[in-house]
Structures are given as structure tokens and as C-alpha cells.
Amino acid sequence: MYCFCYEAYGFCVFHKVIKQSWLKLGFPWFYGYNILRGLDVLTKLGYVKDERLNDAVEILLQKRQNNETWILESTPIGRMQTNIEAKGKPSKWITLLALRILKRLSLVKSRL
């Protein structure tokens, strides 16, 4: 599994296989993909020193708000019995995931 995830990410980055929807931070994930999910998986697997992550990390950092939160940009509205958070508003879940990723990358000191 380690090799497959890493190689798939490497292929996408090398060949610039990027969909605009991958750049929107969303939660819950279901079957979808975005850079937050990719960074979460790869950093959990220990790939924290790979330069190919830099573009995705830079996008994640650019999306951080002045109050140290991230906005929910995409959510499966109407596919669940209730909406977890409001689209377009600061998201506790996105912020938690982003801070965990940045902590694994040693880019933030956190109390997580």
C-alpha cells in the first residue's frame, strides 16, 4: 500500500494530473479526493521530506485564514441527513486535518 500511494501521487505530480476540484478543501470525503486527503495519507505513511509535496503544501498554507482556520470549500450537501458544517465558513474538521498535516511536516507547533 505504501508504494502504491506514493507512486500514484508521484505520477500525478510529475504528469501534472490535477483537477481543479482537487484544490477545494472538503469534508466529509466519501469517495472524493482533494489535496488535503492526499497530504493526510502521505504524511501518515511517513512521506514528509519529499519535495513533490511542496506544491500541495503551499496551496494548503495559502488557504489558511488570518485566524488560523481553513474554510470548508466543498461538501456533499443533500447526500447526508444533516450538514456537518456550513460551506464557505471556517471548518473545524478541515482545520484539524490541516494542522495535523502541518505538524507531521514540522511546519507548525501544535497542541494536537
C-alpha positions as CSV (number, residue, x, y, z in Angstrom):
1,M,0.0,0.0,0.0
2,Y,2.8,2.4,0.8
3,C,4.4,2.0,-2.6
4,F,1.1,2.3,-4.5
5,C,0.0,5.5,-2.8
6,Y,3.4,7.1,-3.1
7,E,3.9,6.1,-6.8
8,A,0.3,7.2,-7.7
9,Y,1.0,10.6,-6.1
10,G,4.3,10.9,-7.9
11,F,2.7,10.1,-11.2
12,C,0.1,12.7,-10.8
13,V,2.6,15.4,-9.7
14,F,5.1,14.5,-12.5
15,H,2.5,14.5,-15.2
16,K,0.5,17.5,-13.8
17,V,-2.7,15.4,-13.5
18,I,-4.6,17.9,-11.4
19,K,-8.3,18.6,-11.4
20,Q,-9.5,21.9,-10.1
21,S,-11.9,20.1,-7.8
22,W,-8.8,18.6,-6.0
23,L,-7.9,22.0,-4.9
24,K,-11.1,22.6,-2.9
25,L,-10.9,21.6,0.7
26,G,-13.9,19.4,1.5
27,F,-15.3,17.2,4.2
28,P,-16.5,14.5,4.7
29,W,-14.6,12.8,1.9
30,F,-16.7,9.8,0.9
31,Y,-15.1,8.7,-2.3
32,G,-13.7,12.1,-3.4
33,Y,-10.2,13.3,-3.5
34,N,-8.5,16.7,-2.7
35,I,-5.0,17.8,-1.7
36,L,-5.9,17.7,2.0
37,R,-6.8,14.0,1.7
38,G,-3.7,13.2,-0.3
39,L,-1.4,15.1,2.1
40,D,-3.1,13.4,5.0
41,V,-2.5,9.9,3.6
42,L,1.1,10.5,2.5
43,T,2.2,12.2,5.7
44,K,0.6,9.4,7.8
45,L,2.7,7.0,5.7
46,G,5.8,9.0,6.6
47,Y,6.5,10.8,3.4
48,V,7.3,14.1,5.0
49,K,10.6,15.0,3.3
50,D,9.6,14.6,-0.4
51,E,9.8,17.7,-2.4
52,R,6.9,16.6,-4.6
53,L,4.6,17.5,-1.7
54,N,5.7,21.2,-1.8
55,D,3.1,22.5,-4.2
56,A,0.2,20.9,-2.4
57,V,1.6,22.2,1.0
58,E,2.0,25.7,-0.4
59,I,-1.6,25.7,-1.6
60,L,-2.7,24.4,1.8
61,L,-0.8,27.2,3.5
62,Q,-2.2,29.8,1.1
63,K,-5.7,28.7,2.1
64,R,-5.2,29.3,5.8
65,Q,-7.2,32.3,7.1
66,N,-5.8,35.1,9.3
67,N,-7.5,33.5,12.3
68,E,-5.5,30.2,11.7
69,T,-8.6,28.3,10.3
70,W,-9.4,26.9,6.9
71,I,-12.7,27.3,5.0
72,L,-15.0,24.4,4.0
73,E,-15.0,24.8,0.2
74,S,-16.7,21.6,-0.8
75,T,-19.2,19.4,0.9
76,P,-21.8,16.8,-0.2
77,I,-24.8,18.9,0.5
78,G,-28.0,16.8,0.4
79,R,-26.3,13.5,0.5
80,M,-26.5,13.1,4.3
81,Q,-29.3,13.6,6.7
82,T,-27.7,16.7,8.1
83,N,-24.9,19.0,7.1
84,I,-21.9,18.8,9.4
85,E,-20.7,22.3,8.8
86,A,-21.7,25.3,6.6
87,K,-19.9,25.6,3.2
88,G,-18.0,28.8,2.9
89,K,-17.4,29.1,6.7
90,P,-14.4,28.2,8.8
91,S,-14.3,24.4,9.3
92,K,-13.3,22.6,12.5
93,W,-12.7,19.4,10.6
94,I,-10.6,20.9,7.8
95,T,-8.6,23.0,10.3
96,L,-7.9,19.9,12.4
97,L,-6.8,17.9,9.4
98,A,-4.6,20.7,8.1
99,L,-2.9,21.3,11.4
100,R,-2.2,17.6,11.8
101,I,-0.6,17.5,8.3
102,L,1.5,20.6,9.1
103,K,2.5,19.1,12.4
104,R,3.7,16.0,10.7
105,L,5.7,18.1,8.3
106,S,7.1,20.1,11.2
107,L,5.6,23.3,9.8
108,V,3.6,24.1,12.9
109,K,3.8,23.7,16.6
110,S,0.5,22.5,17.8
111,R,-1.3,21.3,20.9
112,L,-2.9,18.4,19.0
